[in-house]
Amino acid sequence: MSDINIPVEFTSDEKGYYDRQCPNEKCEYIFKIHMEDWKEKVSDEQVFCPMCGHVNDNIKLDHFRPF
């Protein structure tokens, strides 16, 4: 079985914010982060939820889903 890559484009709102949701089923906190901050300040190796502190040690877009 081979991997299939499908490009997906995520866009920000009119103020430049990006809606994200914690993947932790006990939290699922919805938060906004400015698109530039998401690109420049958030590590691809480790992303955390600002509410519950849930940490994912994988690529940020796969685990902190858009809302």
KEKE-872361 format. One record per residue: residue number from 1; residue in three letters; x, y, z of N, C-alpha, C in turn. Coordinates in Angstrom, 2 decimals. Example, Ala and Ser with C-alpha at 12.3 -4.5 7.8 and 13.67 -1.06 7.14 Angstrom:
2
<node><seq>1</seq><type>ALA</type><n_x>13.19</n_x><n_y>-5.69</n_y><n_z>7.80</n_z><ca_x>12.30</ca_x><ca_y>-4.50</ca_y><ca_z>7.80</ca_z><c_x>13.20</c_x><c_y>-3.30</c_y><c_z>7.80</c_z></node>
<node><seq>2</seq><type>SER</type><n_x>12.85</n_x><n_y>-2.25</n_y><n_z>7.08</n_z><ca_x>13.67</ca_x><ca_y>-1.06</ca_y><ca_z>7.14</ca_z><c_x>12.90</c_x><c_y>0.03</c_y><c_z>7.87</c_z></node>
//
This chain:
67
<node><seq>1</seq><type>MET</type><n_x>0.85</n_x><n_y>-1.18</n_y><n_z>0.00</n_z><ca_x>0.00</ca_x><ca_y>0.00</ca_y><ca_z>0.00</ca_z><c_x>0.89</c_x><c_y>1.24</c_y><c_z>0.00</c_z></node>
<node><seq>2</seq><type>SER</type><n_x>0.60</n_x><n_y>2.18</n_y><n_z>-0.85</n_z><ca_x>1.42</ca_x><ca_y>3.39</ca_y><ca_z>-0.93</ca_z><c_x>0.67</c_x><c_y>4.57</c_y><c_z>-0.31</c_z></node>
<node><seq>3</seq><type>ASP</type><n_x>1.45</n_x><n_y>5.55</n_y><n_z>0.13</n_z><ca_x>0.87</ca_x><ca_y>6.76</ca_y><ca_z>0.71</ca_z><c_x>0.36</c_x><c_y>7.67</c_y><c_z>-0.40</c_z></node>
<node><seq>4</seq><type>ILE</type><n_x>-0.71</n_x><n_y>8.35</n_y><n_z>-0.11</n_z><ca_x>-1.26</ca_x><ca_y>9.33</ca_y><ca_z>-1.04</ca_z><c_x>-1.19</c_x><c_y>10.68</c_y><c_z>-0.37</c_z></node>
<node><seq>5</seq><type>ASN</type><n_x>-0.62</n_x><n_y>11.66</n_y><n_z>-1.04</n_z><ca_x>-0.55</ca_x><ca_y>13.02</ca_y><ca_z>-0.53</ca_z><c_x>-1.56</c_x><c_y>13.89</c_y><c_z>-1.26</c_z></node>
<node><seq>6</seq><type>ILE</type><n_x>-2.39</n_x><n_y>14.55</n_y><n_z>-0.50</n_z><ca_x>-3.38</ca_x><ca_y>15.44</ca_y><ca_z>-1.09</ca_z><c_x>-3.14</c_x><c_y>16.83</c_y><c_z>-0.54</c_z></node>
<node><seq>7</seq><type>PRO</type><n_x>-2.79</n_x><n_y>17.79</n_y><n_z>-1.39</n_z><ca_x>-2.53</ca_x><ca_y>19.14</ca_y><ca_z>-0.89</ca_z><c_x>-3.83</c_x><c_y>19.79</c_y><c_z>-0.41</c_z></node>
<node><seq>8</seq><type>VAL</type><n_x>-3.74</n_x><n_y>20.43</n_y><n_z>0.75</n_z><ca_x>-4.89</ca_x><ca_y>21.11</ca_y><ca_z>1.33</ca_z><c_x>-4.44</c_x><c_y>22.51</c_y><c_z>1.72</c_z></node>
<node><seq>9</seq><type>GLU</type><n_x>-5.19</n_x><n_y>23.50</n_y><n_z>1.35</n_z><ca_x>-4.85</ca_x><ca_y>24.87</ca_y><ca_z>1.68</ca_z><c_x>-5.74</c_x><c_y>25.35</c_y><c_z>2.82</c_z></node>
<node><seq>10</seq><type>PHE</type><n_x>-5.11</n_x><n_y>25.91</n_y><n_z>3.85</n_z><ca_x>-5.84</ca_x><ca_y>26.48</ca_y><ca_z>4.97</ca_z><c_x>-5.71</c_x><c_y>27.99</c_y><c_z>4.89</c_z></node>
<node><seq>11</seq><type>THR</type><n_x>-6.79</n_x><n_y>28.66</n_y><n_z>5.07</n_z><ca_x>-6.75</ca_x><ca_y>30.11</ca_y><ca_z>5.01</ca_z><c_x>-7.15</c_x><c_y>30.72</c_y><c_z>6.34</c_z></node>
<node><seq>12</seq><type>SER</type><n_x>-6.70</n_x><n_y>31.93</n_y><n_z>6.55</n_z><ca_x>-7.03</ca_x><ca_y>32.65</ca_y><ca_z>7.77</ca_z><c_x>-8.32</c_x><c_y>33.44</c_y><c_z>7.57</c_z></node>
<node><seq>13</seq><type>ASP</type><n_x>-8.85</n_x><n_y>33.94</n_y><n_z>8.70</n_z><ca_x>-10.03</ca_x><ca_y>34.79</ca_y><ca_z>8.60</ca_z><c_x>-9.63</c_x><c_y>36.19</c_y><c_z>8.14</c_z></node>
<node><seq>14</seq><type>GLU</type><n_x>-10.57</n_x><n_y>37.10</n_y><n_z>8.09</n_z><ca_x>-10.32</ca_x><ca_y>38.45</ca_y><ca_z>7.58</ca_z><c_x>-9.32</c_x><c_y>39.24</c_y><c_z>8.43</c_z></node>
<node><seq>15</seq><type>LYS</type><n_x>-9.10</n_x><n_y>38.81</n_y><n_z>9.67</n_z><ca_x>-8.14</ca_x><ca_y>39.50</ca_y><ca_z>10.55</ca_z><c_x>-6.80</c_x><c_y>38.76</c_y><c_z>10.62</c_z></node>
<node><seq>16</seq><type>GLY</type><n_x>-6.66</n_x><n_y>37.69</n_y><n_z>9.85</n_z><ca_x>-5.40</ca_x><ca_y>36.95</ca_y><ca_z>9.81</ca_z><c_x>-5.29</c_x><c_y>35.85</c_y><c_z>10.84</c_z></node>
<node><seq>17</seq><type>TYR</type><n_x>-6.42</n_x><n_y>35.48</n_y><n_z>11.47</n_z><ca_x>-6.40</ca_x><ca_y>34.43</ca_y><ca_z>12.49</ca_z><c_x>-6.83</c_x><c_y>33.09</c_y><c_z>11.92</c_z></node>
<node><seq>18</seq><type>TYR</type><n_x>-6.31</n_x><n_y>32.06</n_y><n_z>12.53</n_z><ca_x>-6.47</ca_x><ca_y>30.69</ca_y><ca_z>12.11</ca_z><c_x>-7.18</c_x><c_y>29.94</c_y><c_z>13.24</c_z></node>
<node><seq>19</seq><type>ASP</type><n_x>-8.32</n_x><n_y>29.34</n_y><n_z>12.99</n_z><ca_x>-9.07</ca_x><ca_y>28.60</ca_y><ca_z>14.01</ca_z><c_x>-8.49</c_x><c_y>27.20</c_y><c_z>14.14</c_z></node>
<node><seq>20</seq><type>ARG</type><n_x>-8.21</n_x><n_y>26.79</n_y><n_z>15.40</n_z><ca_x>-7.68</ca_x><ca_y>25.46</ca_y><ca_z>15.67</ca_z><c_x>-8.48</c_x><c_y>24.83</c_y><c_z>16.80</c_z></node>
<node><seq>21</seq><type>GLN</type><n_x>-8.42</n_x><n_y>23.51</n_y><n_z>16.91</n_z><ca_x>-9.13</ca_x><ca_y>22.80</ca_y><ca_z>17.97</ca_z><c_x>-8.23</c_x><c_y>21.72</c_y><c_z>18.55</c_z></node>
<node><seq>22</seq><type>CYS</type><n_x>-8.20</n_x><n_y>21.65</n_y><n_z>19.87</n_z><ca_x>-7.41</ca_x><ca_y>20.63</ca_y><ca_z>20.56</ca_z><c_x>-7.95</c_x><c_y>19.25</c_y><c_z>20.21</c_z></node>
<node><seq>23</seq><type>PRO</type><n_x>-7.07</n_x><n_y>18.29</n_y><n_z>19.90</n_z><ca_x>-7.53</ca_x><ca_y>16.94</ca_y><ca_z>19.57</ca_z><c_x>-7.85</c_x><c_y>16.07</c_y><c_z>20.79</c_z></node>
<node><seq>24</seq><type>ASN</type><n_x>-7.54</n_x><n_y>16.57</n_y><n_z>21.99</n_z><ca_x>-7.82</ca_x><ca_y>15.82</ca_y><ca_z>23.22</ca_z><c_x>-9.33</c_x><c_y>15.75</c_y><c_z>23.41</c_z></node>
<node><seq>25</seq><type>GLU</type><n_x>-9.89</n_x><n_y>14.55</n_y><n_z>23.42</n_z><ca_x>-11.35</ca_x><ca_y>14.38</ca_y><ca_z>23.52</ca_z><c_x>-11.93</c_x><c_y>14.95</c_y><c_z>24.81</c_z></node>
<node><seq>26</seq><type>LYS</type><n_x>-11.13</n_x><n_y>15.06</n_y><n_z>25.86</n_z><ca_x>-11.61</ca_x><ca_y>15.62</ca_y><ca_z>27.11</ca_z><c_x>-11.58</c_x><c_y>17.15</c_y><c_z>27.10</c_z></node>
<node><seq>27</seq><type>CYS</type><n_x>-10.96</n_x><n_y>17.74</n_y><n_z>26.11</n_z><ca_x>-10.83</ca_x><ca_y>19.19</ca_y><ca_z>26.05</ca_z><c_x>-11.55</c_x><c_y>19.77</c_y><c_z>24.82</c_z></node>
<node><seq>28</seq><type>GLU</type><n_x>-11.01</n_x><n_y>19.49</n_y><n_z>23.63</n_z><ca_x>-11.53</ca_x><ca_y>19.99</ca_y><ca_z>22.35</ca_z><c_x>-11.69</c_x><c_y>21.51</c_y><c_z>22.33</c_z></node>
<node><seq>29</seq><type>TYR</type><n_x>-10.83</n_x><n_y>22.20</n_y><n_z>23.08</n_z><ca_x>-10.84</ca_x><ca_y>23.67</ca_y><ca_z>23.15</ca_z><c_x>-10.63</c_x><c_y>24.27</c_y><c_z>21.77</c_z></node>
<node><seq>30</seq><type>ILE</type><n_x>-11.41</n_x><n_y>25.26</n_y><n_z>21.43</n_z><ca_x>-11.28</ca_x><ca_y>25.96</ca_y><ca_z>20.16</ca_z><c_x>-10.56</c_x><c_y>27.27</c_y><c_z>20.43</c_z></node>
<node><seq>31</seq><type>PHE</type><n_x>-9.49</n_x><n_y>27.51</n_y><n_z>19.68</n_z><ca_x>-8.72</ca_x><ca_y>28.73</ca_y><ca_z>19.87</ca_z><c_x>-8.30</c_x><c_y>29.31</c_y><c_z>18.53</c_z></node>
<node><seq>32</seq><type>LYS</type><n_x>-7.88</n_x><n_y>30.56</n_y><n_z>18.57</n_z><ca_x>-7.42</ca_x><ca_y>31.25</ca_y><ca_z>17.37</ca_z><c_x>-5.95</c_x><c_y>31.58</c_y><c_z>17.55</c_z></node>
<node><seq>33</seq><type>ILE</type><n_x>-5.21</n_x><n_y>31.51</n_y><n_z>16.47</n_z><ca_x>-3.83</ca_x><ca_y>31.93</ca_y><ca_z>16.47</ca_z><c_x>-3.60</c_x><c_y>32.69</c_y><c_z>15.17</c_z></node>
<node><seq>34</seq><type>HIS</type><n_x>-2.83</n_x><n_y>33.76</n_y><n_z>15.26</n_z><ca_x>-2.56</ca_x><ca_y>34.55</ca_y><ca_z>14.06</ca_z><c_x>-1.76</c_x><c_y>33.69</c_y><c_z>13.09</c_z></node>
<node><seq>35</seq><type>MET</type><n_x>-2.10</n_x><n_y>33.73</n_y><n_z>11.83</n_z><ca_x>-1.48</ca_x><ca_y>32.88</ca_y><ca_z>10.82</ca_z><c_x>0.04</c_x><c_y>33.02</c_y><c_z>10.81</c_z></node>
<node><seq>36</seq><type>GLU</type><n_x>0.55</n_x><n_y>34.23</n_y><n_z>10.91</n_z><ca_x>2.01</ca_x><ca_y>34.43</ca_y><ca_z>10.91</ca_z><c_x>2.65</c_x><c_y>33.79</c_y><c_z>12.14</c_z></node>
<node><seq>37</seq><type>ASP</type><n_x>1.99</n_x><n_y>33.89</n_y><n_z>13.30</n_z><ca_x>2.51</ca_x><ca_y>33.24</ca_y><ca_z>14.50</ca_z><c_x>2.52</c_x><c_y>31.73</c_y><c_z>14.34</c_z></node>
<node><seq>38</seq><type>TRP</type><n_x>1.47</n_x><n_y>31.19</n_y><n_z>13.75</n_z><ca_x>1.38</ca_x><ca_y>29.74</ca_y><ca_z>13.53</ca_z><c_x>2.54</c_x><c_y>29.27</c_y><c_z>12.65</c_z></node>
<node><seq>39</seq><type>LYS</type><n_x>2.84</n_x><n_y>30.03</n_y><n_z>11.61</n_z><ca_x>3.90</ca_x><ca_y>29.65</ca_y><ca_z>10.68</ca_z><c_x>5.29</c_x><c_y>29.85</c_y><c_z>11.29</c_z></node>
<node><seq>40</seq><type>GLU</type><n_x>5.49</n_x><n_y>30.96</n_y><n_z>12.02</n_z><ca_x>6.83</ca_x><ca_y>31.34</ca_y><ca_z>12.46</ca_z><c_x>7.18</c_x><c_y>30.92</c_y><c_z>13.89</c_z></node>
<node><seq>41</seq><type>LYS</type><n_x>6.20</n_x><n_y>30.82</n_y><n_z>14.78</n_z><ca_x>6.50</ca_x><ca_y>30.60</ca_y><ca_z>16.19</ca_z><c_x>6.13</c_x><c_y>29.21</c_y><c_z>16.71</c_z></node>
<node><seq>42</seq><type>VAL</type><n_x>5.21</n_x><n_y>28.53</n_y><n_z>16.05</n_z><ca_x>4.77</ca_x><ca_y>27.22</ca_y><ca_z>16.52</ca_z><c_x>5.67</c_x><c_y>26.16</c_y><c_z>15.91</c_z></node>
<node><seq>43</seq><type>SER</type><n_x>6.25</n_x><n_y>25.34</n_y><n_z>16.76</n_z><ca_x>7.17</ca_x><ca_y>24.29</ca_y><ca_z>16.32</ca_z><c_x>6.42</c_x><c_y>23.17</c_y><c_z>15.62</c_z></node>
<node><seq>44</seq><type>ASP</type><n_x>6.99</n_x><n_y>22.65</n_y><n_z>14.55</n_z><ca_x>6.41</ca_x><ca_y>21.49</ca_y><ca_z>13.87</ca_z><c_x>6.57</c_x><c_y>20.23</c_y><c_z>14.72</c_z></node>
<node><seq>45</seq><type>GLU</type><n_x>7.56</n_x><n_y>20.22</n_y><n_z>15.60</n_z><ca_x>7.86</ca_x><ca_y>19.03</ca_y><ca_z>16.39</ca_z><c_x>6.96</c_x><c_y>18.89</c_y><c_z>17.62</c_z></node>
<node><seq>46</seq><type>GLN</type><n_x>6.48</n_x><n_y>20.02</n_y><n_z>18.16</n_z><ca_x>5.69</ca_x><ca_y>19.92</ca_y><ca_z>19.38</ca_z><c_x>4.68</c_x><c_y>21.07</c_y><c_z>19.45</c_z></node>
<node><seq>47</seq><type>VAL</type><n_x>3.42</n_x><n_y>20.72</n_y><n_z>19.53</n_z><ca_x>2.34</ca_x><ca_y>21.69</ca_y><ca_z>19.62</ca_z><c_x>1.56</c_x><c_y>21.41</c_y><c_z>20.88</c_z></node>
<node><seq>48</seq><type>PHE</type><n_x>1.14</n_x><n_y>22.46</n_y><n_z>21.60</n_z><ca_x>0.36</ca_x><ca_y>22.24</ca_y><ca_z>22.81</ca_z><c_x>-0.91</c_x><c_y>23.06</c_y><c_z>22.79</c_z></node>
<node><seq>49</seq><type>CYS</type><n_x>-1.91</n_x><n_y>22.58</n_y><n_z>23.52</n_z><ca_x>-3.18</ca_x><ca_y>23.28</ca_y><ca_z>23.65</ca_z><c_x>-3.03</c_x><c_y>24.36</c_y><c_z>24.72</c_z></node>
<node><seq>50</seq><type>PRO</type><n_x>-3.46</n_x><n_y>25.59</n_y><n_z>24.44</n_z><ca_x>-3.34</ca_x><ca_y>26.66</ca_y><ca_z>25.43</ca_z><c_x>-4.30</c_x><c_y>26.49</c_y><c_z>26.62</c_z></node>
<node><seq>51</seq><type>MET</type><n_x>-5.29</n_x><n_y>25.62</n_y><n_z>26.51</n_z><ca_x>-6.25</ca_x><ca_y>25.43</ca_y><ca_z>27.60</ca_z><c_x>-5.84</c_x><c_y>24.28</c_y><c_z>28.53</c_z></node>
<node><seq>52</seq><type>CYS</type><n_x>-5.66</n_x><n_y>23.08</n_y><n_z>27.97</n_z><ca_x>-5.40</ca_x><ca_y>21.91</ca_y><ca_z>28.80</ca_z><c_x>-3.94</c_x><c_y>21.50</c_y><c_z>28.83</c_z></node>
<node><seq>53</seq><type>GLY</type><n_x>-3.12</n_x><n_y>22.05</n_y><n_z>27.93</n_z><ca_x>-1.71</ca_x><ca_y>21.71</ca_y><ca_z>27.89</ca_z><c_x>-1.39</c_x><c_y>20.43</c_y><c_z>27.14</c_z></node>
<node><seq>54</seq><type>HIS</type><n_x>-2.40</n_x><n_y>19.82</n_y><n_z>26.51</n_z><ca_x>-2.19</ca_x><ca_y>18.60</ca_y><ca_z>25.72</ca_z><c_x>-1.07</c_x><c_y>18.86</c_y><c_z>24.72</c_z></node>
<node><seq>55</seq><type>VAL</type><n_x>-0.12</n_x><n_y>17.92</n_y><n_z>24.63</n_z><ca_x>1.02</ca_x><ca_y>18.08</ca_y><ca_z>23.73</ca_z><c_x>1.01</c_x><c_y>16.97</c_y><c_z>22.70</c_z></node>
<node><seq>56</seq><type>ASN</type><n_x>1.27</n_x><n_y>17.34</n_y><n_z>21.47</n_z><ca_x>1.47</ca_x><ca_y>16.38</ca_y><ca_z>20.40</ca_z><c_x>2.88</c_x><c_y>16.54</c_y><c_z>19.90</c_z></node>
<node><seq>57</seq><type>ASP</type><n_x>3.57</n_x><n_y>15.43</n_y><n_z>19.75</n_z><ca_x>4.95</ca_x><ca_y>15.45</ca_y><ca_z>19.30</ca_z><c_x>5.05</c_x><c_y>15.11</c_y><c_z>17.82</c_z></node>
<node><seq>58</seq><type>ASN</type><n_x>4.11</n_x><n_y>15.56</n_y><n_z>17.04</n_z><ca_x>4.12</ca_x><ca_y>15.31</ca_y><ca_z>15.61</ca_z><c_x>3.84</c_x><c_y>16.60</c_y><c_z>14.86</c_z></node>
<node><seq>59</seq><type>ILE</type><n_x>3.69</n_x><n_y>16.48</n_y><n_z>13.57</n_z><ca_x>3.46</ca_x><ca_y>17.65</ca_y><ca_z>12.74</ca_z><c_x>2.17</c_x><c_y>18.34</c_y><c_z>13.15</c_z></node>
<node><seq>60</seq><type>LYS</type><n_x>2.23</n_x><n_y>19.64</n_y><n_z>13.34</n_z><ca_x>1.14</ca_x><ca_y>20.42</ca_y><ca_z>13.91</ca_z><c_x>-0.17</c_x><c_y>20.35</c_y><c_z>13.12</c_z></node>
<node><seq>61</seq><type>LEU</type><n_x>-0.13</n_x><n_y>20.34</n_y><n_z>11.82</n_z><ca_x>-1.38</ca_x><ca_y>20.38</ca_y><ca_z>11.06</ca_z><c_x>-2.16</c_x><c_y>19.08</c_y><c_z>11.14</c_z></node>
<node><seq>62</seq><type>ASP</type><n_x>-1.48</n_x><n_y>17.98</n_y><n_z>11.41</n_z><ca_x>-2.16</ca_x><ca_y>16.70</ca_y><ca_z>11.49</ca_z><c_x>-2.93</c_x><c_y>16.52</c_y><c_z>12.78</c_z></node>
<node><seq>63</seq><type>HIS</type><n_x>-2.54</n_x><n_y>17.22</n_y><n_z>13.84</n_z><ca_x>-3.11</ca_x><ca_y>16.91</ca_y><ca_z>15.14</ca_z><c_x>-3.88</c_x><c_y>18.06</c_y><c_z>15.78</c_z></node>
<node><seq>64</seq><type>PHE</type><n_x>-3.58</n_x><n_y>19.27</n_y><n_z>15.47</n_z><ca_x>-4.39</ca_x><ca_y>20.38</ca_y><ca_z>15.96</ca_z><c_x>-5.23</c_x><c_y>20.82</c_y><c_z>14.78</c_z></node>
<node><seq>65</seq><type>ARG</type><n_x>-6.39</n_x><n_y>20.24</n_y><n_z>14.71</n_z><ca_x>-7.22</ca_x><ca_y>20.36</ca_y><ca_z>13.53</ca_z><c_x>-7.86</c_x><c_y>21.75</c_y><c_z>13.40</c_z></node>
<node><seq>66</seq><type>PRO</type><n_x>-8.09</n_x><n_y>22.16</n_y><n_z>12.17</n_z><ca_x>-8.81</ca_x><ca_y>23.42</ca_y><ca_z>11.96</ca_z><c_x>-10.24</c_x><c_y>23.26</c_y><c_z>12.38</c_z></node>
<node><seq>67</seq><type>PHE</type><n_x>-10.84</n_x><n_y>24.33</n_y><n_z>12.79</n_z><ca_x>-12.21</ca_x><ca_y>24.29</ca_y><ca_z>13.23</ca_z><c_x>-13.09</c_x><c_y>25.03</c_y><c_z>12.27</c_z></node>
//
